[in-house]
Amino acid sequence: EVQLVESGGGLVKPGGSLRLSCAASGFTFTKAWMSWVRQAPGKGLEWVGRIKSKTDGGTTDYAAPVKGRFTISRDDSKNTLSLQMNSLKTEDAAVYYCSTGVSWGQGTLVTVSS
Amino acid sequence: DVVMTQSPLSLPVTLGQPASISCRSSQSLVYSDGNTYLNWFQQRPGQSPRRLIYKVSNRDSGVPDRFSGSGSGTDFTLKISRVEAEDVGVYYCMQGTHWPWTFGQGTKVEIK
């Protein structure tokens, strides 16, 4: 059974940093393209970024609102996906989901407030 | 960015009746490999999204056959042949052809 478990969410002040993690199991993580998707309270879904498998180059792509502030990385030895978020803004507040595309985690809530 | 426009945004449906959601993209979703990466997601209240349909018309494992997807190019449709109570939620189309991948605004399906 595929499992994606996010962690690391919480309350942070504007301008602060936070690191999210996603523990993956039940599938071949090394072959998977992984993504972060967010959902602001009461709003729709927004793709944050993706990281390709190492065999496909391991490159990352980001949505414009987070480019230069967020960094996605993966540790294939630990089946873990990470999202480093810097210079956080109030508009970054959302539930952040880890996803393979077909499978999704339960999400972790990030609140950005002074 | 490719804009995905769904209609309607709210869809009250009688149990057992059909429902249809339209999704239009601002440019063609045909990729250079010939595939069209148009997906449909369901998000039930309080739950994470769940993919129902991939590449326009392919149902994911475990998805009831009352859900079907169709369309081509820029116009796509999700149909529920007979709505059940468990189908209540928000449905999103999503394009995976052009980066950044983008979602429609969502269509809220509720029971009349």
Boltz contact constraints between the chains, C-beta under 6 A:
constraints:
  - contact:
      token1: [A, 44]
      token2: [B, 103]
      max_distance: 6.0
  - contact:
      token1: [A, 44]
      token2: [B, 105]
      max_distance: 6.0
  - contact:
      token1: [A, 44]
      token2: [B, 106]
      max_distance: 6.0
  - contact:
      token1: [A, 45]
      token2: [B, 92]
      max_distance: 6.0
  - contact:
      token1: [A, 45]
      token2: [B, 103]
      max_distance: 6.0
  - contact:
      token1: [A, 47]
      token2: [B, 100]
      max_distance: 6.0
  - contact:
      token1: [A, 47]
      token2: [B, 101]
      max_distance: 6.0
  - contact:
      token1: [A, 61]
      token2: [B, 99]
      max_distance: 6.0
  - contact:
      token1: [A, 63]
      token2: [B, 100]
      max_distance: 6.0
  - contact:
      token1: [A, 102]
      token2: [B, 51]
      max_distance: 6.0
  - contact:
      token1: [A, 104]
      token2: [B, 48]
      max_distance: 6.0
  - contact:
      token1: [A, 104]
      token2: [B, 49]
      max_distance: 6.0
  - contact:
      token1: [A, 106]
      token2: [B, 48]
      max_distance: 6.0
  - contact:
      token1: [A, 107]
      token2: [B, 48]
      max_distance: 6.0
